[in-house]
Amino acid sequence: MVTYHMKLIFFFILIFPFSIFSQISLSDLDKYRAFSNPDEKSIIDTGTNFCNEYFANKKSVLVQDNKSFKNFFLCKFSKKRNRFYIYMLSQSRDENKSLKKLCMDVIRKWPWVADHMDLNLNFQSKEYLNGFYIENIFNNKILNFTNNLENDSRLINNEINTIILENRDLYTLDNEKNNNLIKKEIKKLNRVYKKILSSDESNLDKLIKEELNKIVRYKIFINDTSNFISYSCNWSPGKGLDPYVKREKFSEFENS
């Protein structure tokens, strides 16, 4: 059932400038999009999945001298707290370092993450967050067009062929219906293509970027095995590399 709140969101997005409706949460946007089109993908689910895939693909380059894998970051959205966490589980405590120093040393090993805490670099796009920008995604992929006609045409044709193959079970003896299904997907693809090449931020892009700046949190769990205590180091985008440290069990975080 559509709430009065969701109707207001729709009205604001159509009528008022970005600054007026910048308080809309990602959950609100997902609700509105699901109402306006039940087939729309969730911004939160898509962004979370892309984020986890990004860090999972980084595991292959994080091998220590003993050939064991280092820890890597995971991504989780907390609906209860309206927070998007990018966290590491976990790091053993080094008694020769303070918790803050240990956490800062760990996160500096991930410069593409550490940069997000630098206010002067906060304008940079973070690849692991690109999945939230739903208008740039087609068929569960973040497309990268180059404005090179030959390369872009090849990519577009490949995507069209993929769509045809993936939807073959939906085709019937009605060729007109089949063609309309393909045309609908091609129209979506062309819309994504034009948007990416324009390099313009849509109102939806601006909303998502503004919200991510407010809700993203970085977290590293530290295990003190000698004293059976665990801690977490916490950062916010643009707030510097000096973390906020607190005692925290992973189980408590998972229930947040």
N, C-alpha and C positions, 0 to 999 in steps of 0.2 A: 504494500500500500504506500502511495506517495505521500510524504509528510509535507506540511506547510513549509518547513525549513527547506526541503529540497526544491520546492517551487520558487522560493525566494532566491536560492542559489542560481537557478536557471535564469531568473529575471535579472539578477545582478550581472551575470556573465554577459548577457546580451546588451544591457543598457549602460552600465557604469564602467569607468576606467579601471585599470588594474589595481591602483592604490586602494580603491573602495572595497574590492572583494579579496584582498590578499590574506585575509584571516581564514579563508576556507581551508580545511584540512584535506589531506589525501584521502581519508576515509569518506569525507563528504563528496569529494570528486568521484570516487568509485561508486558511491550510491547513486549519484546523479546519472553517471554514464550507464550504469546497469538499468536504470529506469528508462532512459532515453533510447537505449538499444541493448537488449539482454545479451547480445552476442559480443558486446565490447569486452575487451580483456581488462582485468583489474590492474590499475597502475601499481598498487602495492605488491601484488603477487608477481607481476612481471618484473618489476624493479628488484625485488628480493631474489628471484630466480637468476636473473642476469648477474647480480652481484655475487652470488655464490658460485656461479659458473666461472666468473672472472678469476676469483681467488683459487678455485679448484685447478684451473689451468696454469696457475703460477707455481704449483707444487713442484713441477718438474725442474725448476731452476733453483730450488731451495734445498740443496744437499750439503750437509755438513762434511767435515773432514772424515768422519767415521762412516760416511755414506748413508746415514740415517736422515730422514726428512725433518726439517725444521717445522715448527708450528706454522700455521697459516690462518688467515682471517676467515671468519664466517659472518653471515649477514642474517639479521632477524628483525622483523617489525613487531613492536609491542603495541597492540591496540589499546591495552589498559593504560599505558603511559603516553601513548602517541609519540613514540620514539623509534627511530631506525638505528639499530645497533650494528656496528661493525666490530667484531670482537675476536680476540685470540684466546683459545683454551688449550693449554695454559703454559706458563713459563715457570721454571723452578727458581726459587729465590737464591740469589748470590749473596752470601753473608758479607762479602767484601764491598758491597755497594748498598747505598740507600735504595729504598723502593723506587723513589722518584728517578734516581740516576739509572737504575736497571731498566725501568720502563722507557725512559727517553732513549737509552741505547738500543733497545729492541725496536722501537718504532722508527728510529732513524735508518734501520736496515731496509725499511719499506719507504723509500723517498716519495713515491707517488701517493702514499698515504700521509706521511709527515707534512708534505707541502700543504695539505688541507688545513692544517693548524696555523699556517702563516697567513696573517691578514693580508699581506702584500701580494700573496699568490692565490688568494681565495677566489679570484675571478676565473681561474683555470678550470676547464672541464675535467671531471673525474670519470675515467672510463667505466669504473665499476658502478657508477650511478647512472650511466646512460640508459639503462633499461627502464628507468622511470619516465623518460620522455617518450611517451607512448605513440606520439604522432610520427616519430622517426622509425617506428618498427613495422615491419611487414612480414607476415608469416613467421612470427617468433624470431626474427632476425633484426639486428641493428644494421641497416644498410649504409654503406660508405660509397657515395657517388663522388666522382672526381671532376666533373664537368669536361671530361674527355669523351667525346661522342662515341668513339669506337668501344672504349672500355665500359662505359655506362650502358650502351646498347647490348653488349654481351651479358652484363649483369642482369639487365631487365629481362632479356630473353631466357636466361637461366632460371630466373624466378618464376616466369610465366610457365615454363616447362615443368618446374617443380610443382606448381599449383595444380596444373592439369593432371599430373601423376597422382598427387596426394588426394585429389577429389574424384578420382575415377569411379569410386564406389557410389558416388552421388549421381552419376550420369544415367540418363534414361534413354528411351527411344525417341524422346522429344528433343530434336536437335536445336530447336529455338530456345528451349529452356536451358539446354547445356551451354549454348553460346552466351546466353544472358548471365549465367553463373560465372563464366570466364571473364566476360566484359566487366562484371562487378568487381572482380579481383584486380583486373588491369587498371580500372579506374582508381582503386585504392593505391595501387603501386605508383601510378602517375602522380597522385596527390603527394605521396611521400617523396617522390623524386623532385618535384617542383619545390617542396618546402625545404628540403636539404640543400638544394642548389641556391636557393634564395638567401640562405644564412640568416634569415630573419627569425626572431623569437616570437612565437605566437603567444597570445594571452595565457593559454594553457601551459606553455613552456615556462613562462614567467612565474605563474602560480606554483608550479612544481619546484622550480629552482628556489623560490622564496621559502617554501615550506621545508624543503630539504635542509636549507641553511639553519632552520630552527630546530629540526627534530633529529638530525644525524648526531650520533654519539659514538666515539671510539672507546674501546675497553680492552684491557689486557688483564687476564687473571694471573695472579702470582701465587704459587703454592709454597708455603713454608713447611716442608716436610718434617723438620726437626721439632717444631712446636705444634704441628697439626692445625695450622691456621692458614686461611687463604685470604688474599687481598685482591682488590681490583684497582687499576689505574684508569682514569677517565679523562677524555678530552672532548672539546667541542670545536667545530670548524672556526678558524680565525681567532682562537683564544690563546694561541701559543702552545709550545711543547711541554711546558711545566704542567704535569698532570695533577688531578685531584685524586688522592689515594684514600681508600677506605677498606675496612674489613668487610668482605662479602663472599658468601659461598655461591658457587655456580648454581646450585639448586634454587637459591633465593632469586637469582637473576632470571632463571628459566620460568619462574612463576610470576614474574613482573609483567 
